[in-house]
Amino acid sequence: MSKEIKDIDDNTPEEEMTVELELDDGRVVNCAVITILEVDEKDYIVLLPLDENGENADGDVWFYRYKEDEEDPNVEPELTYIEDDDEYEAVADAFDEFLDNEEFMADDED
C-alpha cells in the first residue's frame, strides 16, 4: 500500500520542507519532512504531521519507505508502509541516532 504525496514545498530550506500527504481515507495531512534516512541500502522518510496551525502537539512522527524515480525527477516520490516489525525498528533506531547526532551538533555549536 502506498501513500500519495500531493505537493512538495521545496522553496523553503531543507529543514523546513513540507509535503501534503493523502491518506488512504482521503484526508490530506500537511507534514514537515524531518529527514531521509538510508537503512540497509533502502531510503526512508521521516514525516512530522502538522495540524491546521502548522504545529504538532503530540510529537508523533511517521516513517515510510521512500523511493524516487532517478530517471525522471518530475515523477513524485513513492511512499510505502513499513509492515515488517524488524524493518520498522531498524528505521526507528536510525532515527534515534539521527536525533542524537543533531543534538550533539547543536551542543557543539553553543
N, CA, C and O atoms as CSV, one atom per row, in Angstrom:
chain,resi,resn,atom,element,x,y,z
A,1,MET,N,N,0.850,-1.161,0.000
A,1,MET,CA,C,0.000,0.000,0.000
A,1,MET,C,C,0.899,1.228,0.000
A,1,MET,O,O,1.881,1.279,0.741
A,2,SER,N,N,0.579,2.189,-0.804
A,2,SER,CA,C,1.417,3.372,-0.868
A,2,SER,C,C,0.605,4.624,-0.597
A,2,SER,O,O,-0.620,4.640,-0.717
A,3,LYS,N,N,1.318,5.660,-0.233
A,3,LYS,CA,C,0.721,6.968,0.020
A,3,LYS,C,C,1.024,7.850,-1.173
A,3,LYS,O,O,1.978,7.611,-1.913
A,4,GLU,N,N,0.221,8.851,-1.349
A,4,GLU,CA,C,0.453,9.789,-2.440
A,4,GLU,C,C,0.888,11.123,-1.860
A,4,GLU,O,O,0.219,11.696,-1.000
A,5,ILE,N,N,2.020,11.602,-2.348
A,5,ILE,CA,C,2.451,12.935,-1.983
A,5,ILE,C,C,1.740,13.899,-2.914
A,5,ILE,O,O,1.908,13.824,-4.131
A,6,LYS,N,N,0.956,14.792,-2.361
A,6,LYS,CA,C,0.169,15.716,-3.156
A,6,LYS,C,C,1.007,16.889,-3.654
A,6,LYS,O,O,0.846,17.338,-4.790
A,7,ASP,N,N,1.902,17.384,-2.801
A,7,ASP,CA,C,2.669,18.564,-3.181
A,7,ASP,C,C,3.878,18.665,-2.273
A,7,ASP,O,O,3.789,18.420,-1.070
A,8,ILE,N,N,5.001,19.027,-2.854
A,8,ILE,CA,C,6.202,19.252,-2.067
A,8,ILE,C,C,6.537,20.729,-2.172
A,8,ILE,O,O,6.669,21.274,-3.268
A,9,ASP,N,N,6.672,21.370,-1.017
A,9,ASP,CA,C,7.062,22.777,-0.989
A,9,ASP,C,C,8.565,22.822,-0.816
A,9,ASP,O,O,9.071,22.792,0.306
A,10,ASP,N,N,9.287,22.895,-1.941
A,10,ASP,CA,C,10.744,22.892,-1.857
A,10,ASP,C,C,11.328,24.285,-2.048
A,10,ASP,O,O,12.502,24.425,-2.390
A,11,ASN,N,N,10.523,25.307,-1.832
A,11,ASN,CA,C,11.016,26.674,-1.899
A,11,ASN,C,C,11.526,27.154,-0.550
A,11,ASN,O,O,11.945,28.303,-0.411
A,12,THR,N,N,11.490,26.271,0.446
A,12,THR,CA,C,11.984,26.608,1.771
A,12,THR,C,C,13.244,25.800,2.035
A,12,THR,O,O,13.500,24.808,1.353
A,13,PRO,N,N,14.034,26.219,3.022
A,13,PRO,CA,C,15.229,25.433,3.342
A,13,PRO,C,C,14.859,24.000,3.673
A,13,PRO,O,O,13.741,23.728,4.111
A,14,GLU,N,N,15.808,23.068,3.461
A,14,GLU,CA,C,15.521,21.644,3.620
A,14,GLU,C,C,14.895,21.319,4.969
A,14,GLU,O,O,13.973,20.507,5.042
A,15,GLU,N,N,15.388,21.949,6.048
A,15,GLU,CA,C,14.858,21.629,7.360
A,15,GLU,C,C,13.415,22.092,7.531
A,15,GLU,O,O,12.767,21.719,8.509
A,16,GLU,N,N,12.898,22.896,6.605
A,16,GLU,CA,C,11.527,23.368,6.679
A,16,GLU,C,C,10.672,22.827,5.534
A,16,GLU,O,O,9.555,23.306,5.340
A,17,MET,N,N,11.149,21.860,4.781
A,17,MET,CA,C,10.404,21.313,3.654
A,17,MET,C,C,9.139,20.624,4.158
A,17,MET,O,O,9.160,19.920,5.168
A,18,THR,N,N,8.045,20.838,3.444
A,18,THR,CA,C,6.790,20.184,3.810
A,18,THR,C,C,6.211,19.450,2.612
A,18,THR,O,O,6.524,19.755,1.461
A,19,VAL,N,N,5.367,18.485,2.906
A,19,VAL,CA,C,4.648,17.751,1.874
A,19,VAL,C,C,3.193,17.634,2.309
A,19,VAL,O,O,2.879,17.627,3.499
A,20,GLU,N,N,2.318,17.543,1.318
A,20,GLU,CA,C,0.924,17.207,1.588
A,20,GLU,C,C,0.773,15.732,1.282
A,20,GLU,O,O,1.025,15.288,0.162
A,21,LEU,N,N,0.363,14.982,2.281
A,21,LEU,CA,C,0.257,13.537,2.168
A,21,LEU,C,C,-1.210,13.152,2.147
A,21,LEU,O,O,-1.952,13.469,3.076
A,22,GLU,N,N,-1.636,12.461,1.078
A,22,GLU,CA,C,-3.017,11.992,1.012
A,22,GLU,C,C,-3.090,10.608,1.643
A,22,GLU,O,O,-2.427,9.675,1.191
A,23,LEU,N,N,-3.895,10.482,2.681
A,23,LEU,CA,C,-4.046,9.222,3.394
A,23,LEU,C,C,-5.062,8.330,2.685
A,23,LEU,O,O,-5.796,8.781,1.806
A,24,ASP,N,N,-5.091,7.071,3.079
A,24,ASP,CA,C,-5.990,6.105,2.449
A,24,ASP,C,C,-7.460,6.504,2.564
A,24,ASP,O,O,-8.267,6.166,1.699
A,25,ASP,N,N,-7.808,7.228,3.642
A,25,ASP,CA,C,-9.207,7.616,3.832
A,25,ASP,C,C,-9.561,8.912,3.091
A,25,ASP,O,O,-10.668,9.430,3.234
A,26,GLY,N,N,-8.615,9.432,2.299
A,26,GLY,CA,C,-8.868,10.626,1.510
A,26,GLY,C,C,-8.461,11.926,2.174
A,26,GLY,O,O,-8.399,12.967,1.519
A,27,ARG,N,N,-8.179,11.875,3.487
A,27,ARG,CA,C,-7.731,13.098,4.164
A,27,ARG,C,C,-6.357,13.494,3.645
A,27,ARG,O,O,-5.550,12.642,3.271
A,28,VAL,N,N,-6.104,14.795,3.630
A,28,VAL,CA,C,-4.796,15.315,3.251
A,28,VAL,C,C,-4.178,15.931,4.504
A,28,VAL,O,O,-4.785,16.775,5.161
A,29,VAL,N,N,-2.964,15.495,4.820
A,29,VAL,CA,C,-2.266,15.969,6.003
A,29,VAL,C,C,-0.984,16.659,5.560
A,29,VAL,O,O,-0.202,16.101,4.790
A,30,ASN,N,N,-0.777,17.868,6.048
A,30,ASN,CA,C,0.464,18.577,5.789
A,30,ASN,C,C,1.510,18.056,6.774
A,30,ASN,O,O,1.248,17.979,7.974
A,31,CYS,N,N,2.683,17.703,6.275
A,31,CYS,CA,C,3.743,17.145,7.109
A,31,CYS,C,C,5.057,17.858,6.850
A,31,CYS,O,O,5.383,18.197,5.713
A,32,ALA,N,N,5.801,18.078,7.912
A,32,ALA,CA,C,7.163,18.582,7.778
A,32,ALA,C,C,8.069,17.391,7.514
A,32,ALA,O,O,7.942,16.349,8.158
A,33,VAL,N,N,8.984,17.549,6.567
A,33,VAL,CA,C,9.964,16.497,6.294
A,33,VAL,C,C,11.112,16.701,7.270
A,33,VAL,O,O,11.790,17.729,7.246
A,34,ILE,N,N,11.321,15.712,8.127
A,34,ILE,CA,C,12.401,15.826,9.104
A,34,ILE,C,C,13.719,15.403,8.474
A,34,ILE,O,O,14.720,16.113,8.572
A,35,THR,N,N,13.714,14.244,7.827
A,35,THR,CA,C,14.930,13.764,7.181
A,35,THR,C,C,14.599,12.575,6.292
A,35,THR,O,O,13.512,12.002,6.365
A,36,ILE,N,N,15.551,12.226,5.463
A,36,ILE,CA,C,15.503,10.985,4.705
A,36,ILE,C,C,16.697,10.175,5.166
A,36,ILE,O,O,17.835,10.641,5.117
A,37,LEU,N,N,16.431,8.964,5.611
A,37,LEU,CA,C,17.461,8.083,6.155
A,37,LEU,C,C,17.736,6.931,5.209
A,37,LEU,O,O,16.842,6.491,4.486
A,38,GLU,N,N,18.962,6.442,5.208
A,38,GLU,CA,C,19.269,5.211,4.495
A,38,GLU,C,C,19.547,4.138,5.532
A,38,GLU,O,O,20.399,4.304,6.404
A,39,VAL,N,N,18.819,3.038,5.427
A,39,VAL,CA,C,18.974,1.900,6.328
A,39,VAL,C,C,19.011,0.647,5.468
A,39,VAL,O,O,18.089,0.389,4.693
A,40,ASP,N,N,20.070,-0.124,5.606
A,40,ASP,CA,C,20.223,-1.360,4.827
A,40,ASP,C,C,19.996,-1.129,3.334
A,40,ASP,O,O,19.294,-1.893,2.672
A,41,GLU,N,N,20.598,-0.067,2.825
A,41,GLU,CA,C,20.576,0.282,1.401
A,41,GLU,C,C,19.184,0.642,0.866
A,41,GLU,O,O,18.954,0.608,-0.343
A,42,LYS,N,N,18.265,0.983,1.763
A,42,LYS,CA,C,16.941,1.463,1.374
A,42,LYS,C,C,16.747,2.848,1.981
A,42,LYS,O,O,17.288,3.153,3.044
A,43,ASP,N,N,15.969,3.682,1.292
A,43,ASP,CA,C,15.682,5.018,1.791
A,43,ASP,C,C,14.347,5.045,2.521
A,43,ASP,O,O,13.388,4.372,2.141
A,44,TYR,N,N,14.318,5.850,3.588
A,44,TYR,CA,C,13.120,6.034,4.396
A,44,TYR,C,C,12.958,7.518,4.668
A,44,TYR,O,O,13.944,8.234,4.837
A,45,ILE,N,N,11.716,7.980,4.710
A,45,ILE,CA,C,11.439,9.380,5.005
A,45,ILE,C,C,10.772,9.461,6.371
A,45,ILE,O,O,9.955,8.613,6.730
A,46,VAL,N,N,11.135,10.496,7.128
A,46,VAL,CA,C,10.555,10.739,8.445
A,46,VAL,C,C,9.721,12.013,8.333
A,46,VAL,O,O,10.237,13.080,8.002
A,47,LEU,N,N,8.428,11.883,8.614
A,47,LEU,CA,C,7.492,12.992,8.493
A,47,LEU,C,C,6.899,13.352,9.851
A,47,LEU,O,O,6.625,12.481,10.678
A,48,LEU,N,N,6.709,14.635,10.061
A,48,LEU,CA,C,6.067,15.148,11.264
A,48,LEU,C,C,4.715,15.721,10.845
A,48,LEU,O,O,4.664,16.788,10.234
A,49,PRO,N,N,3.602,15.017,11.169
A,49,PRO,CA,C,2.283,15.525,10.773
A,49,PRO,C,C,1.963,16.825,11.510
A,49,PRO,O,O,2.199,16.950,12.712
A,50,LEU,N,N,1.423,17.784,10.767
A,50,LEU,CA,C,1.118,19.101,11.328
A,50,LEU,C,C,-0.388,19.333,11.327
A,50,LEU,O,O,-1.105,18.862,10.444
A,51,ASP,N,N,-0.851,20.067,12.335
A,51,ASP,CA,C,-2.272,20.409,12.372
A,51,ASP,C,C,-2.518,21.644,11.506
A,51,ASP,O,O,-1.610,22.132,10.833
A,52,GLU,N,N,-3.749,22.142,11.530
A,52,GLU,CA,C,-4.102,23.277,10.673
A,52,GLU,C,C,-3.335,24.554,11.037
A,52,GLU,O,O,-3.305,25.502,10.252
A,53,ASN,N,N,-2.712,24.582,12.230
A,53,ASN,CA,C,-1.904,25.731,12.646
A,53,ASN,C,C,-0.418,25.535,12.345
A,53,ASN,O,O,0.414,26.368,12.705
A,54,GLY,N,N,-0.096,24.418,11.676
A,54,GLY,CA,C,1.300,24.143,11.357
A,54,GLY,C,C,2.102,23.639,12.541
A,54,GLY,O,O,3.324,23.785,12.574
A,55,GLU,N,N,1.422,23.046,13.513
A,55,GLU,CA,C,2.086,22.561,14.718
A,55,GLU,C,C,1.819,21.068,14.905
A,55,GLU,O,O,0.912,20.498,14.298
A,56,ASN,N,N,2.637,20.453,15.764
A,56,ASN,CA,C,2.469,19.048,16.119
A,56,ASN,C,C,2.481,18.966,17.632
A,56,ASN,O,O,3.531,19.108,18.260
A,57,ALA,N,N,1.317,18.737,18.217
A,57,ALA,CA,C,1.183,18.752,19.674
A,57,ALA,C,C,1.647,17.462,20.326
A,57,ALA,O,O,2.119,17.485,21.463
A,58,ASP,N,N,1.524,16.324,19.625
A,58,ASP,CA,C,1.816,15.049,20.278
A,58,ASP,C,C,3.222,14.522,20.033
A,58,ASP,O,O,3.643,13.579,20.703
A,59,GLY,N,N,3.958,15.103,19.095
A,59,GLY,CA,C,5.338,14.682,18.853
A,59,GLY,C,C,5.482,13.413,18.034
A,59,GLY,O,O,6.596,12.929,17.837
A,60,ASP,N,N,4.365,12.864,17.552
A,60,ASP,CA,C,4.438,11.656,16.732
A,60,ASP,C,C,5.129,11.951,15.409
A,60,ASP,O,O,4.959,13.024,14.830
A,61,VAL,N,N,5.910,10.985,14.940
A,61,VAL,CA,C,6.496,11.061,13.602
A,61,VAL,C,C,6.076,9.810,12.851
A,61,VAL,O,O,5.789,8.773,13.451
A,62,TRP,N,N,6.044,9.923,11.533
A,62,TRP,CA,C,5.667,8.799,10.680
A,62,TRP,C,C,6.867,8.394,9.844
A,62,TRP,O,O,7.563,9.245,9.289
A,63,PHE,N,N,7.109,7.082,9.756
A,63,PHE,CA,C,8.179,6.526,8.930
A,63,PHE,C,C,7.569,5.824,7.723
A,63,PHE,O,O,6.604,5.072,7.859
A,64,TYR,N,N,8.133,6.070,6.542
A,64,TYR,CA,C,7.718,5.382,5.321
A,64,TYR,C,C,8.948,5.017,4.508
A,64,TYR,O,O,9.969,5.702,4.562
A,65,ARG,N,N,8.839,3.919,3.748
A,65,ARG,CA,C,9.844,3.666,2.714
A,65,ARG,C,C,9.702,4.773,1.689
A,65,ARG,O,O,8.597,5.229,1.395
A,66,TYR,N,N,10.823,5.195,1.152
A,66,TYR,CA,C,10.838,6.341,0.243
A,66,TYR,C,C,11.597,5.961,-1.013
A,66,TYR,O,O,12.716,5.453,-0.941
A,67,LYS,N,N,10.987,6.208,-2.163
A,67,LYS,CA,C,11.648,5.871,-3.422
A,67,LYS,C,C,11.398,6.972,-4.436
A,67,LYS,O,O,10.259,7.356,-4.700
A,68,GLU,N,N,12.492,7.468,-4.998
A,68,GLU,CA,C,12.411,8.463,-6.064
A,68,GLU,C,C,12.712,7.791,-7.386
A,68,GLU,O,O,13.480,6.831,-7.444
A,69,ASP,N,N,12.105,8.299,-8.451
A,69,ASP,CA,C,12.417,7.837,-9.798
A,69,ASP,C,C,13.660,8.592,-10.251
A,69,ASP,O,O,13.584,9.765,-10.615
A,70,GLU,N,N,14.798,7.918,-10.227
A,70,GLU,CA,C,16.061,8.576,-10.544
A,70,GLU,C,C,16.161,8.975,-12.013
A,70,GLU,O,O,16.921,9.879,-12.361
A,71,GLU,N,N,15.408,8.313,-12.863
A,71,GLU,CA,C,15.446,8.629,-14.292
A,71,GLU,C,C,14.558,9.809,-14.654
A,71,GLU,O,O,14.826,10.511,-15.629
A,72,ASP,N,N,13.497,10.034,-13.874
A,72,ASP,CA,C,12.581,11.133,-14.164
A,72,ASP,C,C,12.299,11.899,-12.873
A,72,ASP,O,O,11.430,11.504,-12.096
A,73,PRO,N,N,13.026,12.991,-12.640
A,73,PRO,CA,C,12.833,13.747,-11.402
A,73,PRO,C,C,11.473,14.434,-11.300
A,73,PRO,O,O,11.125,14.950,-10.237
A,74,ASN,N,N,10.698,14.449,-12.389
A,74,ASN,CA,C,9.370,15.064,-12.358
A,74,ASN,C,C,8.313,14.141,-11.760
A,74,ASN,O,O,7.213,14.592,-11.442
A,75,VAL,N,N,8.628,12.859,-11.602
A,75,VAL,CA,C,7.703,11.901,-11.007
A,75,VAL,C,C,7.759,12.057,-9.489
A,75,VAL,O,O,8.834,12.090,-8.892
A,76,GLU,N,N,6.567,12.155,-8.875
A,76,GLU,CA,C,6.508,12.301,-7.423
A,76,GLU,C,C,7.112,11.073,-6.738
A,76,GLU,O,O,6.913,9.951,-7.203
A,77,PRO,N,N,7.843,11.271,-5.641
A,77,PRO,CA,C,8.379,10.135,-4.895
A,77,PRO,C,C,7.255,9.226,-4.397
A,77,PRO,O,O,6.126,9.669,-4.184
A,78,GLU,N,N,7.582,7.966,-4.220
A,78,GLU,CA,C,6.614,6.981,-3.737
A,78,GLU,C,C,6.906,6.667,-2.279
A,78,GLU,O,O,8.049,6.408,-1.905
A,79,LEU,N,N,5.850,6.692,-1.452
A,79,LEU,CA,C,5.960,6.312,-0.047
A,79,LEU,C,C,5.168,5.043,0.161
A,79,LEU,O,O,4.038,4.924,-0.313
A,80,THR,N,N,5.759,4.086,0.871
A,80,THR,CA,C,5.047,2.848,1.177
A,80,THR,C,C,5.175,2.540,2.663
A,80,THR,O,O,6.149,2.913,3.317
A,81,TYR,N,N,4.166,1.849,3.172
A,81,TYR,CA,C,4.167,1.449,4.570
A,81,TYR,C,C,5.339,0.516,4.870
A,81,TYR,O,O,5.809,-0.223,4.005
A,82,ILE,N,N,5.790,0.574,6.107
A,82,ILE,CA,C,6.771,-0.387,6.609
A,82,ILE,C,C,5.969,-1.397,7.419
A,82,ILE,O,O,5.527,-1.094,8.528
A,83,GLU,N,N,5.779,-2.589,6.876
A,83,GLU,CA,C,4.927,-3.581,7.532
A,83,GLU,C,C,5.705,-4.566,8.397
A,83,GLU,O,O,5.128,-5.204,9.277
A,84,ASP,N,N,6.998,-4.695,8.161
A,84,ASP,CA,C,7.825,-5.625,8.911
A,84,ASP,C,C,8.311,-4.960,10.206
A,84,ASP,O,O,8.915,-3.888,10.168
A,85,ASP,N,N,8.044,-5.602,11.349
A,85,ASP,CA,C,8.421,-5.035,12.640
A,85,ASP,C,C,9.926,-4.809,12.773
A,85,ASP,O,O,10.351,-3.780,13.299
A,86,ASP,N,N,10.732,-5.756,12.302
A,86,ASP,CA,C,12.187,-5.614,12.399
A,86,ASP,C,C,12.688,-4.450,11.547
A,86,ASP,O,O,13.571,-3.699,11.963
A,87,GLU,N,N,12.120,-4.310,10.362
A,87,GLU,CA,C,12.489,-3.199,9.487
A,87,GLU,C,C,12.100,-1.867,10.142
A,87,GLU,O,O,12.878,-0.913,10.127
A,88,TYR,N,N,10.898,-1.812,10.712
A,88,TYR,CA,C,10.442,-0.595,11.380
A,88,TYR,C,C,11.372,-0.236,12.539
A,88,TYR,O,O,11.739,0.927,12.707
A,89,GLU,N,N,11.748,-1.228,13.328
A,89,GLU,CA,C,12.646,-0.992,14.461
A,89,GLU,C,C,14.004,-0.479,13.998
A,89,GLU,O,O,14.589,0.395,14.638
A,90,ALA,N,N,14.507,-1.014,12.891
A,90,ALA,CA,C,15.790,-0.559,12.351
A,90,ALA,C,C,15.703,0.909,11.937
A,90,ALA,O,O,16.639,1.675,12.165
A,91,VAL,N,N,14.588,1.301,11.334
A,91,VAL,CA,C,14.396,2.695,10.926
A,91,VAL,C,C,14.250,3.586,12.162
A,91,VAL,O,O,14.821,4.676,12.215
A,92,ALA,N,N,13.491,3.126,13.146
A,92,ALA,CA,C,13.330,3.899,14.384
A,92,ALA,C,C,14.676,4.089,15.078
A,92,ALA,O,O,14.962,5.173,15.586
A,93,ASP,N,N,15.500,3.050,15.105
A,93,ASP,CA,C,16.833,3.157,15.708
A,93,ASP,C,C,17.704,4.143,14.936
A,93,ASP,O,O,18.437,4.929,15.536
A,94,ALA,N,N,17.624,4.105,13.609
A,94,ALA,CA,C,18.396,5.045,12.783
A,94,ALA,C,C,17.924,6.477,13.036
A,94,ALA,O,O,18.732,7.405,13.054
A,95,PHE,N,N,16.621,6.653,13.229
A,95,PHE,CA,C,16.103,7.987,13.509
A,95,PHE,C,C,16.575,8.468,14.885
A,95,PHE,O,O,16.931,9.636,15.042
A,96,ASP,N,N,16.579,7.579,15.878
A,96,ASP,CA,C,17.102,7.940,17.203
A,96,ASP,C,C,18.560,8.382,17.104
A,96,ASP,O,O,18.968,9.350,17.746
A,97,GLU,N,N,19.340,7.665,16.296
A,97,GLU,CA,C,20.744,8.031,16.095
A,97,GLU,C,C,20.850,9.392,15.404
A,97,GLU,O,O,21.699,10.207,15.765
A,98,PHE,N,N,19.996,9.637,14.418
A,98,PHE,CA,C,19.945,10.931,13.745
A,98,PHE,C,C,19.675,12.039,14.760
A,98,PHE,O,O,20.351,13.067,14.749
A,99,LEU,N,N,18.682,11.833,15.644
A,99,LEU,CA,C,18.353,12.841,16.652
A,99,LEU,C,C,19.520,13.066,17.601
A,99,LEU,O,O,19.809,14.204,17.969
A,100,ASP,N,N,20.197,11.982,18.004
A,100,ASP,CA,C,21.365,12.112,18.878
A,100,ASP,C,C,22.451,12.942,18.204
A,100,ASP,O,O,23.068,13.796,18.842
A,101,ASN,N,N,22.688,12.694,16.913
A,101,ASN,CA,C,23.702,13.456,16.173
A,101,ASN,C,C,23.303,14.923,16.048
A,101,ASN,O,O,24.152,15.806,16.173
A,102,GLU,N,N,22.025,15.192,15.802
A,102,GLU,CA,C,21.546,16.570,15.702
A,102,GLU,C,C,21.733,17.295,17.028
A,102,GLU,O,O,22.150,18.453,17.058
A,103,GLU,N,N,21.422,16.604,18.128
A,103,GLU,CA,C,21.575,17.193,19.451
A,103,GLU,C,C,23.044,17.480,19.730
A,103,GLU,O,O,23.385,18.531,20.271
A,104,PHE,N,N,23.913,16.538,19.359
A,104,PHE,CA,C,25.346,16.717,19.548
A,104,PHE,C,C,25.850,17.921,18.760
A,104,PHE,O,O,26.639,18.721,19.265
A,105,MET,N,N,25.383,18.043,17.509
A,105,MET,CA,C,25.813,19.154,16.660
A,105,MET,C,C,25.320,20.484,17.244
A,105,MET,O,O,26.045,21.478,17.207
A,106,ALA,N,N,24.100,20.512,17.781
A,106,ALA,CA,C,23.573,21.730,18.378
A,106,ALA,C,C,24.363,22.112,19.636
A,106,ALA,O,O,24.638,23.290,19.862
A,107,ASP,N,N,24.726,21.122,20.450
A,107,ASP,CA,C,25.537,21.367,21.639
A,107,ASP,C,C,26.912,21.868,21.248
A,107,ASP,O,O,27.478,22.732,21.916
A,108,ASP,N,N,27.447,21.328,20.170
A,108,ASP,CA,C,28.780,21.701,19.706
A,108,ASP,C,C,28.809,23.142,19.200
A,108,ASP,O,O,29.832,23.817,19.317
A,109,GLU,N,N,27.690,23.621,18.637
A,109,GLU,CA,C,27.611,24.984,18.130
A,109,GLU,C,C,27.515,26.010,19.237
A,109,GLU,O,O,27.891,27.166,19.048
A,110,ASP,N,N,27.008,25.592,20.413
A,110,ASP,CA,C,26.862,26.527,21.546
A,110,ASP,C,C,28.159,26.754,22.190
A,110,ASP,O,O,28.243,27.508,23.160
